[in-house]
Amino acid sequence: MLKIEPYRPQDFIDFTKAANVELYQDALTKVRTELLGKHYPLIINGQERDTAEKLVSTNPCDTSERVGSTARATIQDAEDALNGAWDAFKTWKTWTMDARARVLLKAAAILKRKRLEVCALMTLEVGKNYAEADVEVAEAIDFLEYYAREAMKHEGFGAAETTWYAGEENGLMYLPLGVGVSISPWNFPCAIFAGMLAAPIVVGNCIIVKPAEDSGMIAGFVVDILREAGLPAGVVQFLPGVGEEVGDYLVRHARTRFITFTGSRNVGLHINEVAAKVVPGQRFIKRVIMELGGKDALIVDETADIENAVTAAIQGGFGFNGQKCSAMSRLVVVDSVYDEVVGKFVERVNALKVGTGEENANVTAVVNEESFEKIGKYLEIGKSEGKLLTGGAAPGENAGKKGYYVQPTVFGDVDAGARLAQEEIFGPVVSVLRARDWAHALEIANSTEYGLTGGVCSRDRARLEQARHEFEVGNLYFNRKITGAIVGVQPFGGYNMSGTDSKAGGPEYLGNFMQLKAVTERY
């Protein structure tokens, strides 16, 4: 086994220091000079391949600016990628866990050196401010580092424990599944993209990666890092394209062994349904690993530290404009402190700066026109379902820049059964719900079909212990924000309609991409 230091999460950059702000701005200049307008082709079997049609990436904070483009894969490209991946698998599966882990560790080292460049590219392509971009790149590095170390624990015959039996040698071997497909989201275009491919390949699988159409530039940058780190041709096939076309084709394909997906509930359920249908030529039951979002709640009771609770609500509700599956979209407050909490919360929301990612604004533009229009519809729904406390408009422009700008918005006294409190909006919109007491607050928190993240701000130990067992979420946080899971520290994933609870960044995650073989020899 490789002798390397124990895993430790990356530290975050402190942007209260002027020197770090200056370094970030230097990176923005570098990216504008060297990467703006770049085109990323497909990578199939290690060879670059361009296509007639392109996917254009636009700065959401200034829609007049083209950030770059990627090729747009066809069905034939998808077929070629799948065949090539199976060819590469013949050799890649024979590498040791240590050998494959070295590739991830080298990629992590390169990403550390290029950390601010990737951050700056994210600012331009999806509108993240400095801190949001930085914590994401730190998470991507963590995924590479963590999965490399975890893979080493699964090497060889006997890596999994069995019980002794007289006269025989018995043991278990971990084997890779084969070739799979990764369909990743735009909201964490570096971290989730990297994590969803790193875990399958480090244990011996090959994978076709289809990034979100809005963030192909960042995905291309990460793939270039993997190639620089020495990843053999064909292990990762880079296939930017339209999900309804190449994504659907690969999910249905008889030779696709597994699918890993992060995205919307509706798309995820469609993938799950399609993957479950056996087609001619299929030799295995496809595995589906997915995370499908949430309608996440933070409960504040009458015993809570109010200032801390409001800070947690601001961070959880408006970090990256609420465009996180873990974002706090419901603030549930018991009646006796409702007015105090909501008053302080709205005051803090009104102090948030709206602007571009380059300006390091608190709230930037949402990612694309589809999201912008969807959020706008929910703003109108909210005006009939609750009391508008602040925001409520989607101007589509800020300080003279055309973009997908939505005001940070809070609706009060929303009913637990309202659409605003039940449906995922994925934008800077928070619904505040009034609970009679603690028991009612917990009932409200559990009243949706989702179960991803949640939180409780309370000083009452009995209530925290009750929530530990009864709050139906995969990631539960006490007296802090409900976003920001750290790899290896808070393995991430939900249940109910929030996904398969696969716990990315945890010790069980690699098992999704391996199968166990028991071998017995009688002496």
C-alpha positions as CSV (number, residue, x, y, z in Angstrom):
1,M,0.0,0.0,0.0
2,L,1.2,3.5,-0.8
3,K,2.7,5.3,2.2
4,I,1.1,8.7,2.2
5,E,-0.1,11.1,4.9
6,P,-3.5,10.6,6.3
7,Y,-6.4,12.3,4.5
8,R,-7.1,15.9,5.7
9,P,-9.7,18.2,4.1
10,Q,-8.3,21.2,2.3
11,D,-8.3,24.6,4.1
12,F,-10.4,27.3,2.6
13,I,-8.9,30.6,1.4
14,D,-9.6,33.6,3.6
15,F,-11.0,36.4,1.4
16,T,-11.2,38.9,4.2
17,K,-7.4,39.3,3.5
18,A,-6.7,41.8,0.8
19,A,-3.8,39.7,-0.5
20,N,-6.0,36.8,-1.3
21,V,-8.6,39.0,-3.0
22,E,-5.8,40.3,-5.2
23,L,-4.6,36.8,-6.1
24,Y,-8.1,35.9,-7.1
25,Q,-8.4,38.9,-9.3
26,D,-5.1,38.1,-10.9
27,A,-6.5,34.6,-11.7
28,L,-9.6,36.2,-13.3
29,T,-7.3,38.3,-15.5
30,K,-5.3,35.2,-16.4
31,V,-8.4,33.2,-17.3
32,R,-9.8,36.1,-19.3
33,T,-6.5,36.2,-21.2
34,E,-5.8,32.5,-21.7
35,L,-9.2,30.7,-21.5
36,L,-12.0,33.0,-22.5
37,G,-13.3,31.8,-25.8
38,K,-11.6,28.4,-25.6
39,H,-13.2,25.4,-27.3
40,Y,-13.1,21.9,-25.8
41,P,-13.6,19.0,-28.2
42,L,-14.8,15.5,-27.3
43,I,-12.2,13.2,-25.9
44,I,-12.9,9.6,-27.2
45,N,-10.2,7.0,-26.7
46,G,-7.7,9.7,-25.9
47,Q,-8.3,11.4,-29.2
48,E,-9.8,14.9,-29.6
49,R,-12.9,14.9,-31.8
50,D,-14.9,17.9,-32.9
51,T,-18.5,18.1,-34.0
52,A,-20.5,20.3,-36.4
53,E,-22.7,21.6,-33.6
54,K,-21.4,23.3,-30.5
55,L,-22.6,24.0,-27.0
56,V,-21.9,27.6,-26.2
57,S,-21.2,28.7,-22.6
58,T,-22.4,32.1,-21.6
59,N,-21.6,34.2,-18.5
60,P,-24.9,34.2,-16.5
61,C,-24.0,37.6,-14.9
62,D,-23.4,39.2,-18.3
63,T,-25.2,37.4,-21.1
64,S,-23.4,39.4,-23.7
65,E,-20.2,37.6,-22.9
66,R,-19.4,34.2,-24.4
67,V,-17.1,32.2,-22.1
68,G,-16.3,29.4,-24.5
69,S,-17.8,26.3,-26.0
70,T,-17.6,22.5,-26.2
71,A,-18.4,20.0,-28.9
72,R,-21.9,18.6,-28.9
73,A,-21.8,14.8,-29.0
74,T,-23.9,12.8,-31.4
75,I,-25.4,9.3,-30.9
76,Q,-22.5,7.8,-32.9
77,D,-20.0,9.6,-30.7
78,A,-21.8,8.0,-27.7
79,E,-21.6,4.6,-29.2
80,D,-17.9,5.0,-30.0
81,A,-17.2,6.2,-26.5
82,L,-19.0,3.2,-25.0
83,N,-17.1,0.7,-27.2
84,G,-13.8,2.5,-26.5
85,A,-14.4,2.5,-22.8
86,W,-15.0,-1.3,-22.8
87,D,-11.8,-1.8,-24.7
88,A,-9.9,0.4,-22.2
89,F,-11.5,-1.6,-19.3
90,K,-9.6,-4.7,-20.3
91,T,-6.4,-3.2,-19.2
92,W,-7.5,-0.7,-16.6
93,K,-9.1,-3.3,-14.5
94,T,-5.8,-5.1,-14.2
95,W,-4.0,-2.1,-12.6
96,T,-3.6,-2.3,-8.8
97,M,-5.6,0.0,-6.6
98,D,-2.4,1.7,-5.6
99,A,-1.5,2.4,-9.3
100,R,-4.9,3.8,-10.0
101,A,-4.8,5.9,-6.8
102,R,-1.6,7.5,-7.9
103,V,-3.4,9.0,-10.9
104,L,-5.9,10.6,-8.6
105,L,-3.2,11.9,-6.2
106,K,-1.3,13.4,-9.1
107,A,-4.5,15.0,-10.4
108,A,-5.1,16.5,-6.9
109,A,-1.6,17.9,-6.8
110,I,-2.1,19.6,-10.2
111,L,-5.5,20.9,-9.2
112,K,-4.0,22.4,-6.1
113,R,-1.5,24.4,-8.3
114,K,-4.3,25.5,-10.6
115,R,-6.9,26.1,-7.8
116,L,-7.5,29.8,-8.4
117,E,-7.6,29.4,-12.2
118,V,-10.5,26.9,-11.8
119,C,-12.2,29.2,-9.3
120,A,-12.0,32.1,-11.7
121,L,-13.3,30.0,-14.6
122,M,-16.3,29.0,-12.4
123,T,-16.9,32.7,-11.6
124,L,-17.3,33.4,-15.3
125,E,-19.1,30.3,-16.4
126,V,-21.7,29.8,-13.6
127,G,-21.4,33.0,-11.6
128,K,-19.9,31.8,-8.3
129,N,-18.4,34.4,-6.0
130,Y,-14.9,33.9,-4.6
131,A,-15.7,31.9,-1.5
132,E,-18.3,29.7,-3.2
133,A,-15.9,28.9,-6.0
134,D,-13.0,28.2,-3.6
135,V,-14.8,25.8,-1.3
136,E,-16.0,23.9,-4.4
137,V,-12.5,23.5,-5.8
138,A,-11.3,22.5,-2.3
139,E,-14.0,19.8,-2.3
140,A,-12.9,18.5,-5.7
141,I,-9.3,18.1,-4.4
142,D,-10.8,16.4,-1.3
143,F,-12.7,13.9,-3.5
144,L,-9.6,13.0,-5.4
145,E,-7.5,12.6,-2.2
146,Y,-10.1,10.8,-0.2
147,Y,-11.2,8.2,-2.8
148,A,-7.5,7.5,-3.6
149,R,-6.9,6.5,0.0
150,E,-10.2,4.6,0.3
151,A,-9.4,2.6,-2.8
152,M,-6.2,1.3,-1.3
153,K,-8.2,-0.4,1.5
154,H,-10.0,-2.7,-1.1
155,E,-6.9,-4.2,-2.6
156,G,-6.5,-8.0,-3.0
157,F,-8.0,-11.2,-1.8
158,G,-9.2,-10.9,1.8
159,A,-9.7,-7.1,1.7
160,A,-13.2,-7.8,3.1
161,E,-13.6,-9.8,6.3
162,T,-14.9,-13.3,6.3
163,T,-15.3,-15.9,9.1
164,W,-12.7,-18.7,9.5
165,Y,-13.8,-22.2,8.6
166,A,-11.8,-25.4,9.3
167,G,-10.1,-27.0,6.3
168,E,-10.7,-24.2,3.8
169,E,-9.4,-20.8,2.7
170,N,-12.2,-18.4,2.2
171,G,-12.0,-14.8,1.1
172,L,-13.7,-12.0,-0.8
173,M,-12.3,-10.0,-3.7
174,Y,-13.5,-6.6,-4.9
175,L,-14.0,-6.4,-8.6
176,P,-15.0,-3.4,-10.8
177,L,-18.3,-3.4,-12.6
178,G,-17.2,-2.4,-16.1
179,V,-18.3,0.8,-18.0
180,G,-20.7,3.4,-16.7
181,V,-22.1,6.8,-17.4
182,S,-21.8,9.9,-15.2
183,I,-24.3,12.7,-15.8
184,S,-23.3,15.6,-13.6
185,P,-24.9,19.0,-12.7
186,W,-24.0,22.6,-13.4
187,N,-24.2,23.9,-9.8
188,F,-21.1,22.1,-8.6
189,P,-19.4,21.8,-12.0
190,C,-15.9,21.0,-10.6
191,A,-16.5,19.1,-7.4
192,I,-19.4,16.9,-8.3
193,F,-18.1,16.3,-11.8
194,A,-14.7,15.3,-10.4
195,G,-16.1,13.2,-7.6
196,M,-18.6,11.3,-9.7
197,L,-15.9,10.2,-12.1
198,A,-13.1,9.7,-9.6
199,A,-14.8,7.1,-7.5
200,P,-15.7,4.7,-10.3
201,I,-12.3,4.9,-12.0
202,V,-10.1,4.5,-9.0
203,V,-11.6,1.0,-8.3
204,G,-11.1,-0.1,-11.9
205,N,-14.1,1.0,-13.9
206,C,-14.1,3.1,-17.1
207,I,-16.6,5.9,-17.5
208,I,-18.3,8.2,-20.0
209,V,-18.7,11.7,-18.5
210,K,-21.5,14.0,-19.7
211,P,-21.3,17.3,-18.0
212,A,-24.2,19.8,-17.8
213,E,-24.6,21.9,-20.9
214,D,-24.0,25.1,-18.9
215,S,-20.6,24.1,-17.5
216,G,-18.7,22.2,-20.1
217,M,-15.7,24.5,-19.9
218,I,-15.0,23.6,-16.3
219,A,-15.5,20.0,-17.0
220,G,-13.0,20.2,-19.9
221,F,-10.5,21.8,-17.6
222,V,-10.8,19.0,-15.1
223,V,-10.5,16.3,-17.8
224,D,-7.3,18.0,-19.1
225,I,-5.9,17.8,-15.5
226,L,-6.6,14.0,-15.4
227,R,-4.9,13.6,-18.8
228,E,-1.9,15.5,-17.5
229,A,-1.9,13.3,-14.4
230,G,-1.3,10.2,-16.7
231,L,-4.8,8.8,-16.9
232,P,-4.7,6.2,-19.8
233,A,-6.7,6.8,-22.9
234,G,-10.3,5.6,-22.8
235,V,-10.7,5.4,-19.1
236,V,-12.6,8.6,-19.1
237,Q,-14.5,9.5,-22.2
238,F,-15.4,13.2,-22.3
239,L,-18.8,13.5,-24.0
240,P,-20.4,16.9,-23.6
241,G,-23.8,16.8,-25.2
242,V,-27.6,17.2,-24.6
243,G,-29.0,14.9,-21.9
244,E,-32.1,14.0,-23.8
245,E,-30.0,12.8,-26.7
246,V,-26.7,11.2,-25.7
247,G,-27.5,10.9,-22.0
248,D,-30.7,9.0,-22.7
249,Y,-29.1,6.8,-25.3
250,L,-26.4,5.7,-22.9
251,V,-28.8,5.1,-20.0
252,R,-30.8,2.8,-22.2
253,H,-27.8,1.0,-23.7
254,A,-27.4,-2.7,-23.1
255,R,-23.7,-2.3,-22.4
256,T,-24.0,0.4,-19.8
257,R,-23.2,-1.2,-16.5
258,F,-24.0,1.7,-14.1
259,I,-25.3,5.2,-14.1
260,T,-24.4,7.9,-11.6
261,F,-26.5,11.1,-11.8
262,T,-27.0,14.3,-9.8
263,G,-29.8,16.6,-10.8
264,S,-33.5,17.1,-10.7
265,R,-36.0,14.7,-9.2
266,N,-38.0,14.3,-12.5
267,V,-34.9,13.6,-14.6
268,G,-33.5,11.2,-12.0
269,L,-36.8,9.2,-11.7
270,H,-36.9,8.9,-15.5
271,I,-33.3,7.6,-15.5
272,N,-34.2,5.1,-12.8
273,E,-37.2,3.9,-14.7
274,V,-35.4,3.5,-18.0
275,A,-32.3,1.9,-16.5
276,A,-34.6,-0.7,-14.8
277,K,-35.8,-2.0,-18.1
278,V,-33.8,-4.9,-19.5
279,V,-33.0,-4.6,-23.2
280,P,-31.8,-7.2,-25.7
281,G,-28.1,-8.0,-25.2
282,Q,-28.0,-6.8,-21.6
283,R,-26.1,-9.1,-19.3
284,F,-26.4,-7.4,-16.0
285,I,-28.8,-5.4,-13.8
286,K,-27.8,-1.8,-14.1
287,R,-26.9,0.1,-10.9
288,V,-28.2,3.6,-10.5
289,I,-26.6,6.0,-8.0
290,M,-28.3,9.3,-7.7
291,E,-28.9,12.5,-5.8
292,L,-32.0,14.4,-6.7
293,G,-32.2,17.6,-4.7
294,G,-34.3,18.6,-1.7
295,K,-36.7,21.0,0.0
296,D,-34.6,21.5,3.0
297,A,-35.7,23.0,6.3
298,L,-34.0,24.7,9.2
299,I,-35.9,24.7,12.4
300,V,-35.4,27.5,14.9
301,D,-37.0,27.0,18.4
302,E,-37.5,29.4,21.3
303,T,-34.3,28.2,23.0
304,A,-32.0,29.0,20.1
305,D,-29.2,31.5,19.9
306,I,-31.1,33.8,17.6
307,E,-28.1,35.6,16.1
308,N,-26.5,32.3,15.3
309,A,-29.7,30.9,13.8
310,V,-30.2,33.9,11.5
311,T,-26.6,33.6,10.3
312,A,-27.2,29.9,9.6
313,A,-30.3,30.8,7.7
314,I,-28.6,33.5,5.6
315,Q,-25.7,31.2,4.7
316,G,-27.9,28.2,4.0
317,G,-30.6,30.0,2.1
318,F,-28.6,32.4,-0.1
319,G,-25.1,30.8,-0.6
320,F,-24.7,30.5,-4.4
321,N,-28.2,32.1,-4.8
322,G,-29.9,29.0,-3.3
323,Q,-28.7,26.9,-6.2
324,K,-27.7,24.0,-4.1
325,C,-29.6,20.8,-3.5
326,S,-28.8,21.3,0.2
327,A,-29.9,24.9,0.3
328,M,-32.3,26.0,3.1
329,S,-35.5,26.9,1.2
330,R,-37.7,26.5,4.2
331,L,-37.2,28.4,7.5
332,V,-39.4,26.9,10.2
333,V,-39.8,29.1,13.3
334,V,-41.8,28.4,16.4
335,D,-44.4,31.1,17.1
336,S,-43.0,32.6,20.2
337,V,-39.8,33.8,18.4
338,Y,-41.2,34.0,14.9
339,D,-41.4,37.8,14.7
340,E,-37.9,38.3,16.2
341,V,-36.2,35.7,14.0
342,V,-38.0,36.8,10.8
343,G,-37.3,40.5,11.5
344,K,-33.6,39.9,11.9
345,F,-33.5,37.5,8.9
346,V,-35.2,39.9,6.5
347,E,-32.9,42.7,7.7
348,R,-29.8,40.6,6.9
349,V,-31.3,39.6,3.5
350,N,-31.8,43.3,2.6
351,A,-28.1,43.8,3.3
352,L,-27.0,41.2,0.8
353,K,-25.2,42.7,-2.2
354,V,-26.5,41.6,-5.7
355,G,-23.9,41.7,-8.5
356,T,-21.5,39.7,-10.5
357,G,-19.3,36.9,-9.4
358,E,-16.3,38.9,-10.4
359,E,-17.4,41.7,-8.0
360,N,-17.6,39.0,-5.3
361,A,-21.3,39.8,-4.7
362,N,-23.2,37.9,-2.1
363,V,-26.0,37.0,-4.6
364,T,-25.2,36.7,-8.3
365,A,-27.2,35.8,-11.3
366,V,-28.9,32.4,-11.6
367,V,-27.3,30.0,-14.1
368,N,-29.5,30.2,-17.2
369,E,-32.7,31.4,-18.8
370,E,-34.6,28.2,-18.0
371,S,-33.9,28.6,-14.3
372,F,-34.6,32.3,-14.4
373,E,-38.0,31.8,-15.9
374,K,-38.9,28.9,-13.5
375,I,-38.0,31.1,-10.5
376,G,-40.0,34.0,-11.9
377,K,-43.1,31.7,-12.0
378,Y,-42.6,30.7,-8.3
379,L,-42.3,34.4,-7.4
380,E,-45.8,34.9,-8.7
381,I,-47.1,31.8,-7.0
382,G,-45.5,33.0,-3.7
383,K,-47.4,36.2,-3.8
384,S,-50.7,34.3,-3.5
385,E,-49.4,31.7,-1.1
386,G,-47.6,33.8,1.5
387,K,-46.7,37.3,2.6
388,L,-43.9,38.9,0.5
389,L,-41.4,40.2,3.1
390,T,-38.6,41.3,0.7
391,G,-37.5,40.9,-2.9
392,G,-40.1,39.3,-5.2
393,A,-38.7,40.5,-8.5
394,A,-36.6,39.0,-11.3
395,P,-35.3,42.1,-13.1
396,G,-32.9,40.2,-15.4
397,E,-30.5,43.1,-15.1
398,N,-28.3,44.6,-12.4
399,A,-26.2,47.8,-12.5
400,G,-26.5,47.9,-16.3
401,K,-25.4,44.3,-16.9
402,K,-27.9,42.0,-18.6
403,G,-28.0,38.7,-16.8
404,Y,-30.3,36.2,-15.0
405,Y,-30.7,38.3,-11.9
406,V,-33.4,37.4,-9.3
407,Q,-33.8,39.5,-6.1
408,P,-33.1,37.5,-2.9
409,T,-36.7,36.9,-1.8
410,V,-38.4,35.9,1.5
411,F,-42.1,34.9,1.8
412,G,-43.6,34.7,5.3
413,D,-46.4,32.8,6.9
414,V,-46.3,30.1,4.1
415,D,-48.5,27.1,4.7
416,A,-46.7,23.8,5.0
417,G,-48.8,22.3,2.1
418,A,-48.3,25.3,-0.3
419,R,-46.4,24.7,-3.5
420,L,-43.8,27.2,-2.3
421,A,-43.1,24.9,0.7
422,Q,-43.2,21.6,-1.2
423,E,-41.6,22.1,-4.6
424,E,-37.9,22.6,-5.3
425,I,-37.3,26.1,-6.7
426,F,-33.5,26.2,-6.9
427,G,-33.0,29.9,-6.5
428,P,-32.7,32.7,-4.0
429,V,-36.2,32.2,-2.5
430,V,-36.9,31.2,1.1
431,S,-40.3,30.4,2.6
432,V,-40.8,31.0,6.3
433,L,-43.3,28.8,8.1
434,R,-44.8,29.5,11.5
435,A,-44.9,26.5,13.9
436,R,-47.1,26.3,17.0
437,D,-44.3,24.6,19.0
438,W,-41.4,22.3,18.7
439,A,-43.5,19.2,17.8
440,H,-45.3,21.1,15.1
441,A,-42.0,22.4,13.7
442,L,-40.6,18.9,13.4
443,E,-43.8,17.7,11.7
444,I,-43.6,20.6,9.2
445,A,-39.9,19.8,8.5
446,N,-40.9,16.2,7.6
447,S,-43.9,17.1,5.5
448,T,-42.2,17.0,2.0
449,E,-41.3,14.1,-0.2
450,Y,-37.6,15.0,0.0
451,G,-35.1,14.0,2.6
452,L,-31.7,15.5,1.8
453,T,-30.5,18.1,4.4
454,G,-32.0,19.7,7.4
455,G,-31.1,21.6,10.6
456,V,-32.1,22.5,14.1
457,C,-31.1,25.6,16.0
458,S,-31.9,24.8,19.7
459,R,-30.3,24.6,23.1
460,D,-32.6,21.9,24.2
461,R,-30.7,18.6,24.3
462,A,-33.8,16.4,24.3
463,R,-35.1,18.1,21.2
464,L,-31.7,17.7,19.4
465,E,-31.7,14.0,20.3
466,Q,-35.3,13.6,19.1
467,A,-34.4,15.3,15.8
468,R,-31.3,13.0,15.5
469,H,-33.7,10.1,15.1
470,E,-36.9,11.5,13.7
471,F,-35.8,14.3,11.3
472,E,-36.0,12.5,8.0
473,V,-32.9,13.7,6.1
474,G,-29.6,12.2,5.1
475,N,-27.6,15.1,6.4
476,L,-28.7,16.7,9.6
477,Y,-26.9,19.8,11.2
478,F,-27.4,21.3,14.6
479,N,-26.8,25.0,15.4
480,R,-25.1,25.8,12.0
481,K,-25.9,26.2,8.3
482,I,-27.3,23.1,6.5
483,T,-25.0,23.4,3.5
484,G,-21.2,22.8,3.1
485,A,-20.7,19.1,3.7
486,I,-17.0,18.3,3.7
487,V,-15.6,15.1,2.1
488,G,-14.8,12.4,4.7
489,V,-16.3,14.5,7.5
490,Q,-20.0,14.7,6.5
491,P,-20.6,12.0,3.8
492,F,-23.4,13.4,1.6
493,G,-26.6,12.0,0.3
494,G,-30.3,11.9,1.1
495,Y,-33.2,9.5,1.0
496,N,-36.9,9.6,0.2
497,M,-37.1,11.4,-3.1
498,S,-33.7,13.0,-2.6
499,G,-31.8,10.1,-3.9
500,T,-30.3,6.7,-3.1
501,D,-28.4,7.9,0.1
502,S,-25.2,6.8,-1.5
503,K,-23.1,9.1,0.8
504,A,-20.6,10.6,-1.5
505,G,-17.3,11.4,0.2
506,G,-17.9,8.6,2.7
507,P,-16.4,5.1,3.4
508,E,-19.2,3.2,1.8
509,Y,-19.3,5.2,-1.5
510,L,-16.8,3.2,-3.5
511,G,-18.8,0.0,-2.9
512,N,-21.4,1.4,-5.4
513,F,-18.9,0.7,-8.2
514,M,-17.6,-2.7,-7.2
515,Q,-18.9,-6.2,-6.9
516,L,-17.7,-8.9,-4.4
517,K,-16.6,-12.3,-5.4
518,A,-16.2,-15.0,-2.8
519,V,-13.5,-17.7,-3.4
520,T,-13.2,-20.9,-1.5
521,E,-10.4,-23.5,-1.7
522,R,-10.7,-26.8,0.2
523,Y,-7.3,-28.1,1.5
